[in-house]
């Protein structure tokens, strides 16, 4: 059995985020308790995971080399399948200590203060980077479920049918979008965003593969696919590209693009999205409001409705707010929504303000207050 310290070497440097590595290990360890007839399939899934999730091939080689242990009593080799399971459990216990890719060291001009950071990419460069990503994910079988795979023996159609490109173009309402490698250089912003979201719906991580030697055909990804894991990896990789662009967009867990929060408020939005809510009724309403306000192309009416929803959540927490904050603050919290033409529309409302600016401010203020009340309740439990 390999010791935990072995997993700390550079041979075990991860290429996936640690939380995805941990989640996939959870799945594989849980699946190891299935029938013995599925043993070979399970081992194949483990090998593919280790090949993808680490930057070197050594973890996969070490796993496949485990066949058992030497019996202390009979001095014979025990072919127990538990050895591989124990190895995965040891790897799971060591996940937090696995080496991760280090940040790039600054170049000469950056160290001398002449250039502070690399320039953000424009639409054309972002589209090219996206095309490169899609090519790599296609080779790894992430779109085989939707688009099928070619083979010298005939291949198979995916969920989009025998003419997947035509079906994609029909659903998106225009042509010359697929394949991405051919058309990305001519993408408009709407083209790029639609393709990103469309492929988020189609992506599936293949759980196993087989190599077809005939005529050098290569790897085929047939059998099980994971929609959740596919989207997680796709989203992580797409957001790496968007983070380096001037587009100001991020791909949410829903598979839809949202505008980035101003002034580094992304951590606040993430915290509110994942926190336990004070009231059961808050969860769906909150998620909808966050998505509605931040959606690419959200209108002023969309944003106003989202703010109204957040105000409604805070109304349910009014007693808590009054308890923990000064009463004058509690009144001011709702005064803006009630008096500034947001929640009510009548002659008494004040409407001579720049909604485009102030709705953003109110939205994030309310979001921060929801986060505060979440923290107050969490601290009391």
Secondary structure, 3 states (H helix, E strand, C coil): CCCHHHHHCHHHCECCCHHHHHHHHHHHHHHCCCCHHHHHHHHHHHHHHHHHHECCCHHHHHHHCCCCEECCCCCCEECCCHHHHHHHHHHHHCHHHCCECCCCCCCHHHHCCCCCCCCCECHHHHHHHHHHHHHHHHHCCCCHHHHCECCCCCCECECCECCHHHHHHHHHCCCCCCCHHHHHHHCCHHHHHHHHHHHHHHCCEECCCEEECHHHCEEECCCCEEHHHHHHHHHHHHHHHHHCECCCEEECCCCCEEECCHHHCHHHHHHHHHCCCCCCCHHHHHHHHHHHHHECCCCHHHHHHHHHHHHHHHHHCHHHHHHHCCHHHHHHHHHHHHHCCCCCCCCCCCCCCCHHHHHHHHHHHHHHHHHHHHHHHHHHC
